[in-house]
Amino acid sequence: MKKRLLSSALAFLAGVLSVSGYISAEEYMPDIPWPGDGCELIPGDINTDGKFDSRDVLLLQAYLFGYQTDCMYDLADMNFDGILNIADLCLMENQFIECMTEYHTVTFVSPDGEYKIILNTATTFDGYTDVTVTWYDPDGDKEKTDSFEVSGGNPFYQETDTDDPLYQLSWNEKTLGIKYIDDHAWKEIIFDYPDRTRTSQTLKQDIKNTAAPEVASVDVTALTYGDISRKVSVKNSGNVMSRDTVGRIGTPVKINTDNSIETYSVVIHYDENELRWVPEKNLIVIEYNPSVPQFSTFKPVSDAELDTEKNTVSFTGKNGCDYILADAYQFSSAKYKDLAYKINAEDITKYASDWEREGNTGDILKLADREWAKNNNEKESISVSTPEELASAVYYINALHSLPNFVDNYKKNFSIELTSDIDLEGYDWKPIISLSNKTVNGNGHTIRNMTITDNELTDIGFIGTASNCTVKDITFENAVITSKRPVLNVGIAAGSGEIPGKSTFTNVKTSGTINLYDVLKNINYGSIAGGFAENTLNDCSSEVMVNNKIYLFLNNTPEKMPVISDSSGKITDEIKSMLWATLKDRYQNYDIDFSDFTFVYEPEHRLSEQFNGYVFSVYYKGMLIHGYGNLNTDCNVYAAVVKDKNDLKSVYMNLMLDPNTLAAFDFDVDAPCLSADEIKTLYTNTKEPEKIIYVSGTMDKSKAVLAYRAEFTGEDGEYIIDAFTGEMIEYIPYFVV
């Protein structure tokens, strides 16, 4: 069809160029609806009649012959080069031909349901119709494609069940006949059914995973027709339970087949050089069906055959299952003890650990000494004085942390003591991934210029996860931590702690910068320790910038945050984090106990209609901080988390208090003052007064007074009364200022 369209286009263009005169464009000029009259501009629609058609092509032709009318010729610049020429006419003609092409699709299924065909038709302006016939099997797999041409229009736009059909289908034993009207006469074309002779085919799939390279490839062999790649899929399994299988070796694979395949065989090719400490005779295959997610469904494949010469394990597969190459010794210790073979780990440090395979090691391996790790494995505590020794300690803990539990001749943790200052400038450092029940004792020394840039780990610091650890007498000077992860625990000394194993930090000092993806996202950070563990910090201090702002908190723990009260259940952790982060940012340079604040969510707050979100009243030490009671947002004390459509967008917070005032009011909130009853005695027509901390736009904003707010009978407003003197401070009418 493309050749025919091209020849038609060239013939049309030749006719345009060969005329000695031109057709008067005025014969084709309608009343032009210029923009502003409700007309939407369409590329190519130079007469702006709301559609692109042959009249626009003729008008551009006339323009190129020197005749110009009141048209929007800018719309004819089809290649957007700022010039109108023959190139634009060619493009416009092609677009016109395309616009004049009509497309139609018809679907048929054979009476026995074994075959489905889809007829896609394309009818051009000259009446020719190209028909493409695509065949599918019952599983929806494409089998083959046929095509033919109709010269006299498109007979397939009409349904076959009409009284006078334009086409008929005949489903025969081995062929499909399609009869159709073409130029007022019946024609027929015969197509053979797709060949469904079953043959043995094999799909070979490479498995590429540098972090788990033991499984190299998988072959699946089955009796099938067509192309096996359309019938079988082999891919890395993303199932968490498969990845966490005890004794797993390499990447779990998931195999899916369509319904045309009844049985199939599988061959897993493994890389003997990547087995590390696992003997080949221990290799088994575990089958897991994710549609039945119980541990009992993890079981060894009974017909698996191990060939240590070819480095393969062969077995019969089942559709939809995950298959995991595993170490029988480790797997059996959890479930099948009769499969166990004793493993002789020997010198485990000669093998690459999971941590090393994952590749996120920075400069640690360049500095670390593996022999040093072997020589120190019996010690409860090791001393470090150089970057190389500290890197060796990080290597030892990180590499052995991923070893299986049977390796009991190597300790996975030890305490660390600094015997001198250590400068890490110029090194791409990485955290100690996890440390449990141990001590990091700086002995008064300093680790300088620790730089960690990591977008993979979820817990980042000198120690990633510290569980029931002690970190003491150490300074981290000019540390830089950078991560773009949206979910993260980060602190310079420790990223997080595993509850209930809280850690203790004593005489720890930090300075430097932390660069985060977004402090309002699911990121828990502290200048010393982040995460959620209830850590204890004694005599600690920091001078740390977080995203270029001074950061106040040594530890990111909930008890240091303001209380957020919500009886509706609508306030999520994300909303709380946004409130906390805004409060911390505003008062970051002041020594304030933020747990003295309480934000109370009030769905019926007077400002609810002003903000499309969540509005909170603000309390300090249990007492409402109150500003104007009208709807002027500049004069109210409030916090609001605003939504943009369905997404949380920003936080507005107006406390109308100088930060210094929060630390030291001119009064004691618990100081003796007039009672509510005494206020009612002074003002007999008042309703029940409420004690508040009052600030106002008409007062000095650095001042706050202890006062009562009270409504008077018959008045639509409230009075602010000094709690010590009983004098009237201000009257606030309830209307928009």
N, C-alpha and C positions, 0 to 999 in steps of 0.2 A: 504493500500500500504506500510505503514511503516513496518508492520510485515513481509511482503513479502521481502522487501529490506533488512531487518535485517537478515532474514534467508538465503537469497542469499549471503549476505556478510559473514556470519559465515561459510557457506558451502565453499565459495571461500577460506577463511582463513584456514579452516581445510585441504583443498587440498594442500595449500601452506606448511603447517607444517608437513604433512604426507609423503611428497616425500622423498625418500631415497637419491636422488641426486638432481641436479638442472639443469635447462635448461641453456645452455651456453648463457651468456648475450651477447657474441660477435655476435651472430646471429642477434641481434636486435640493434647493435650499428651503427648508421649512422655517417657520418662525422660531428664532433661536431663544431658548430660555437661558439667559445669562445667569451666572452664579449670583445668588442673592434672591432668586425666584424659586428657591426650593430644589435647585438642580444639584446633583452630586456628580463631580467630575470623574470621568472614566478615561483611562489611557486609550488613545486612538479615536475617541469620540470628538472629533474636531468641530462638528457642527452642534455639539452639546445638546443633542436631542434625547439624551439619557440612555443611548445604546450605541454599541459599535457595530457597524454594518457596512454594506457595499458602498453606500453613499459617502462614508468617510474616506474610503479608498479612492473613489473618483475625485473627491475634493482635493486630496493630496496630489493625485495625478495632475489635476488642473493647475494646482499651485506650481508644480515643477515645470509646467509648460508656460508659466508666466502669468497665469490668471489668478488673482488674489481677491478673496471676498472677506467679509467680516466673520472670520472663524477664529477659534482658539488653536492656532497652529502649534503652540507649545505642546499640546497633547499628542501631536504626531511625531515628536522626537522620540522614536521608539528605542534608540540605543543611548539616549541621554548624553549625546556629545555636544549639544548646543547648536547643531547644524541640521537643517532639513535637506536631504538629498535622496538619491536612488536607494541607498541602504535602508533608509526608513521606510520607503515604499515596499521594498522586499519583505522587511520584517512585518509591516502592517498586513501585507497580503497573506503571509504565512499564518499570522494570528487570525486573520479573517477565515482562512480555510479551517484552522483548528476550531474556531468558534462555531463554524458551520457543521462540524463533525458531531454526530449524535451517537451516544454509547448506550448499550442495552445489555443486560445480563439475564440469562434464563438458566434454571437449574432443573435437572431431571435425575431420577433414581430408578434403576431397573426394578422390575416387578419382584425379583427375589432379594432385593436390597444389597446385592453384592457389588454393584457398580453405581457410581455417581458421576455425572458429567456436568460441567458448567460451560455454557456457550456465552462467550463475550463477543459482542458485535460492535463494530465501528463503521458508521455510514457517513460518507463524505458528501459534500454539497453536490457532487456530480452523480450521486445515486449508487456508487459502488459501496458494497458492504464486505468488510473482512470479518470472517468468523473464525474464532479460536475455540477449539474443543479441548478441554482439560479433563482428564480422567482421574478419579480418586477411588481408593479402596474403602472398605467399611470403617477403617480407623482414621480416615481423613488424610492418608498419605498420598501425595501426588504420584501417579504412575507414568503417565505419558501425555503428550500434547499433539493434537492434529489441527489442521486448518484448511479452509477452503474460501472461495470468493463468490459473491453473488453480485451480478452486474445491474440488476434491475430493482434496486431498493433493498429494504430489509424486511423479509417475511417473518422474522422471529420476534417482532414487537408484539405480535398478537398471540393470545392464549390458544392452545390446541383444542380446547373443549368448546369452541364456538361452532355455529352451524356451518360456517364456510371457512374452515381453517386454511391457512396459507402454508402450513408445514405439518408433517407427520413423522413419528418415530416408530421404528420396528425393532424391538429387542429380540434378536434371534439367538440360536444356541451358541454361536461363536462370533457373531457380528452384530453391529448396530447399523441400521439403515435410516438415513435422514432424507425424507422427501420434502421439497420446498418449491414454491412458485418463484420462477425467475423469468422476467420478460414475458409474463402471461402464460408460461408453460411449466409443467411439472418436471423437475429434475431430481435425481437421487444420487446420493453419495454413500458408499459403504465403508465402515471402519471396522477393523478387527479389534476384538477385546484385548486389553493389556495381557501380556504373557505372565501367567501366574504359576509357572512351573517352579517348584521349590528346589533350590540347590543349596548346598552347604556353603555358607559365606562366613567370613571372619572380619570383625571390626577390631582394628588395632588402635588403642588410645594411649598416648604418652601421658604420664602423670608427672607434672612438673611442680615440685614444692621443695625449695631449697632448705626450708626449716624442718622438713620430714622427708628426706630423700630415699628412704629404704625401698619404697614401692616405685619402680621405674616405669612400668607400663602394664596395661591390662588388655588381654585378648578375649573377645566374646565370639563364640562360634554357634551358629544356629541354622536350621533348615528354614529358608524363607524365600520369598520371591521379591522382585524389584531390587532396590538398593538397600542393603542392610543398614546403612547409615541413617536411613529414614525410619528404620524399625527399632533400632537399639541406641540408647544413649548411655555413656559412661562418663561420670564426672566426679570431682572431689565432693565428698559428702560434707554438707555444712551442719549436720545434726550434732548438737552439743553432746548428747549421750554417746554417740559413736566416737567423737574426738576424745571423750573422757574414759573410754574403755581401759580397764586396768591391763597393763602390759602392751598397749597399742604400739605397733611398729609402723612407721610411715603414715601415709595419708589414707583415711577410710575412703572407700569408693562406693558410689551409689549406681546401681544398674537398673534401668527401666527398659521394658520392651512393650511393643503394642500387642494387641490380642491375636495377631496372626502367628505369633511365635509361642509354641507350647512349652518347649524345653530348650535350654541352651547350656553350653559348657563355658567355663571361665578358666583362664590361665593368668595368674598374677606373677609377673616377672619382678624379682627383687634384686637389689644391688648388694652383693655379698660384702663389698668393701665398706658399706654403710651400716652394717648390723651392729657395730661396736662390740659390746660385751656379750651379746646374745648369740649362743651357738646355733648353727643352722638346724640342728635336730630339734630345737625347741619351737620351730615355726609352726603355727597353726592358723586356721582361718576362722574368725568368729562371724556368725551371721546375726544380723539384727534387723527386725522389721519395725521401722519408725511408726507404722500405723497401729502398732500394739506397744506403746511406750512403757513397758515394765522391764525391770532388770532381768526377770526370768526368761525373757525372749533372747537374751544374749547367750548363745550356745555355740560350741564348736561345730563346724561342718563335718559330718560323719564320713563323707567320701573324699575328703581332701587328700591329695597325694603330693608329697614333697619330693622333688628331684633336685638333689644338691649339685648334680653335674650341670644341669641346665639352669639352675637358680630359678626354679618355678614352683608354684603350688597350684595344682589343678583340681577342679571340683565342679559339681553341677549347681547352677544358680537358680534362684527364684526371683520372679519379677518384683520390683519395688523395694528390694532389700539392700541394706548396707553390708559391705563385707570389709572386715578389719583384719589385716595381718597382725598377729600378736605373738608375744612370748608366752609359751605355755607355763613356764615357771611362775611368772608374775600373775598371769590370769588365774591359774589354778589355786594360788594362795588365797584368792578371793572366793573361788567357787568350785573348781574341779581339782581336788587334791590328787586324784589318780593320774593326772597328766604331768605332774611336776617332775622336772629335772633340775638337779642342783647346778647353780651357775657359779663358776669360779671367776670372780671379778678381776682378780690379780691387781695390776696397777691401773686403777680407773682413770688416772689423769692422762693416760696416753690416748684416750678417746675424746672426740669432740662432743661437748655437752649440748643439750637442747638450747641453752642460752647462746652458745657460740654459733650453732646452726642458724638461729634466727637472725644473726648478723647485726644486731643492735648493740654492739660492744664498744663503739667509739675508739679511743686510743688505749683502752685497758689492755688488750692482748699485745699491743706493741710494747707496753711497759712491763707486763707481768712476767714472772719467772715461774714456770710450771714446777721446776725442781724445788723451788722454795716452798710451794704448796705441799709437796710430799714431805718435806722435812719438818713442816710445822703442824702436821695433821694430828699429832698427839697432844698438842698444847691446848690448855683452856683459854689462854690469852696470848696474843702475839703483840710484839712491839714494832712500830713502824716509825721511820725517820726520814724517808725519801719518797718522791712520787712513785718510784718503781716498787718499793715495798708496799705502799698503800694500794697501788694497782694490783699487786699480787694478792693482797687480802680480798679486794673486790672480786677478782677472778675466782679465787678459791671458793668464796661463799656463793657467788652466782652460778658457777659451773656445777658445783656439787649439790646445790639446792634442787636441781632438776633430776638428780639420780634416783633410781628406784629404791624402795625401802630395804631391799635385800643387801644393799651395799652398806654394811654396818662397820666396816673397818676404816671409814673416813667420817670424821665429824663434819656436820654441815654448817655449823656456826661456831664462832669463837669470839671472845671479847677482843677489843682493839685498844691499844694504848699508844699515844703519841709520845715520842721521846725528844722531839724537836719540832720547830715550825716546818711546814711543808708548803711550797709554792707550786701551784698547778697551772700557772700561766702558760698558754699556748696548747694545752691539751683538751681534746674533746672528751670530757669526763662522763661517766655513767654512774647511776646510783647503785648502792648495795640493794639488790631487789627486795630481800626480806631478811630481817634479823629478829630472833626471838630469844627472850630471857638472857640477854647478854648486855655488856657494858661497853660504851665508847668513852674512854677517859682521855681527855686532852691534856691533862697534867699542866694546865695553864698555857698550852701552846696554841698556835694559830694555823688554820688551813686557809691559804690565800688564793684568790683568783680561780675558784672552782667554777667552771663553765659547763652547764648541762643544757644541750639543745636536743629535745626529744619530742616527737609527735606520735609516738606509739604507746609508751608506758602510761598507765593510769595513775601511778603513785610515783612522784618525783621529789627527790631531795638527796642529801648525802646518803640517807637511808630511805629507800622507797617506802616499805612498810615496816614499822617498828612495833613489835608486840611484846609488852611487858619488859621493855628495855630501860636502861639508864644511860643518859647522855649527860656528861658533866665536864665542867672546867675546860671548855673549848670555845674558841672564837673562829667564826667563818667570816673572813674579811673579803669584801668586794666580790661576792658570789653573784653569778648571773645564771638565772634559770629561764628558759624560753620554751613554750609549748603552744601549739595551735589546736590541741585536742579540746573539744567542747565539753568533755566529761573528764574531770581531773581532780586529784588531791595533790597539793603541792605545798612544801615548806622547805626552807633552806637546810635545816637539820634533818627533818623527816617529812615525807609526803603524807603518810597516814598511819593509823594504828588499828590493829585488829581488836575489836571489842570481844571479850571483856579485858584483853591484855593491855591495859593502859600503861603508858610509859611516863617516866619522870625525867625532866630536863632541869638541871641545876647549874647555875652560873654559865649559861650558854649565851653568847653574844653573836649577833649576825649583822652584816651590812651588805648592801648590794642592790640588785634589781631583780624583779620577777616580771616577765612579760607573758601575758596570758591572752588567749583567744577572745574571751569576753567574760568579764567579772560577774555579769548578771546571769550567766548560764550555770550549768551544773558543775561549778568549780568551787572546791573548798580549799581555801588557802590561808596560810598564816606566815608571818615573817620568820618564825622558828619552826612551827609544826602545823600542818594542815590536817585534813580529814575530820572524822567524827569522834575519834576515841577521846575519852575523858582524861586527857593528859594532865599531869601536874607540872607546873613551871615555877621554879624558885629562883629568885635573884637573876632573872633573865632580862635581856634588853636587846633592842634592835634599831637599826636605822636603814630601813628597807623601802624602796620605791616599788609599787605595784602599778604597772602600766603608766609609768611616769608620774605617779602621785604617792606622797608619803603614806605609808600604811601603818596603822596604829596597832593592830592586833598581833600578839605573839603566837596565838593559837586560835584556830577557827573552830570554836566549840559553841554549842547552842546556849550555854548558860551565860556567855558573854554578849549574846544578842538580845535585842528588845523582845519582850513578850508580845505575841500576836494572838489576840483573842478572837475566836470565831465560833459562834454557835450554829452557823448555817451549814458548815462543812464545805463551803465553796472556795475557801482560801487554800490554794495549793502550795507545795514547797517552792515552786518557781516564783509565785507572788511574794512569799515570805523572803526569799533570797533577794528579790528586787528591792524590797523595803529596807532590808538590812544593808545592802550594798550602798544605797542612796544615803542612808543615815551615816554610815562609816565615812563615805566620801565627803560629806558636808562638814563633819566635825573631826576630821582625821588628825588635826594638829592639837587636839585638846584632850586632857586627861579626864575622860568621861566614862562612867560605868553605864554602858548602854542597857544593861539589864534593869536599870531604873525606869526605862521607858516601857509603855504598853500601848500597842495599837489595837483599838477595838473596832472590828468591822461592823458597820451600821448600814444595812441595806436601805433604811429609810432616812438616811442622813439628808439634811437640808440641801447639800450640794450634789446629791446623787444625779439629778437631772443635768447638772452642769458638766459632769464627766461621764463618758461612756466606759464605765469600769467599776472599780471597787473603792469606796471611800471609807476612811478610818478616822475616828476621833483619837486624839493623842493624850495620854496620861503620863505624868512624871511623878514617880514615887507614889503611885496610886491616886493621884489627884489630876483632874481634868485640866489641861492647858486650854484656855478659852480666849478667843478673840471676838470679833464682831459676830453677832448671831444672825446677820442677814445673809443674802446670797452673793455678796461681793467676795469673790475668791481671793482678792488681794488682802482682805481684812479678816479672814478666818484662819484659825489654826486647824490644820487637817493634813492628812496624807492620802493620796489617791494613786492607784495603779490604773492606768488608762489603756483601753483596748483599741486596736485598729482592726476593724472587722472582727475576726475570731482570734487574732494574735495579740498577746500582751505587747504593748509598745513602749511605754515610758512611765516614769514615776514623777508626780508632782508632790512636793512636800513644803508646806508653809508653817513653820513653827513660830515665827515672829519673835524669836529669842536669839540674842547674841550668844554664841557658844560659851563665852565666859560666864554668862548668867546661869547657864545650866550647872556649872560647877560650883558656883557660890551665889545663891540668892541673897537678897538683902534681908531675908527673914528665914527662920527655921520653919519648915512646913508643919512641924509638930509643936511649934511654940504656942503657948496659951493665947487664946483670942476669944472674941465674942462667939457664943454658940448660935445655932440656928434659931433657937427659941428666943434668945435676946434680940436677934435681928427682927423677928416677928413682933416683938414687943415694941421696938422702935418704929416699925412700919406695920401698922395693924392691918392694912389691906393687902399685904403680900401673901402669896402662896408659899409653899415649902421652899426655903432657900437651899442652894447647893454650894458647898465650899469648892473653890476653884483657884487655879493660878491664872491670873488675868494679865493679858497683854493687849495692846490696842494700837492701831495706826495713829491715833491722836495723841498717844503718849510717847515717851522716849522708848524706842524699841529695845534699848539695852536694859530696861527696867522691867521687872515683873512684880506684881503685888499679890498678896494673899487676899482673896475677896470672896464675896458671895454673889451668886447670880440669883435673881428672884423676879418672878412675874407678879405684876400687880393686877388685882381684880378689875376687869373691865378694860384693860389696856392690852393692845396687840404689840407687845414688846417686852423688854426685860431691863431691870436696873442692876448695875454693878455697884456693890457696897463694900467699902473697906472693912476687912475682917477684924482689924484692931481698933479703929476709931468709930466705925459705924457710919461714916460719912458717905454720901452718895458720890460715886466717881463718874458714872456715865449712864445715860439712858440709851438703849439700842432698840429702835423700832424694827419690826419684822417686815422689811420690804427691801427690794433691790435698790442699792445705792448707785 
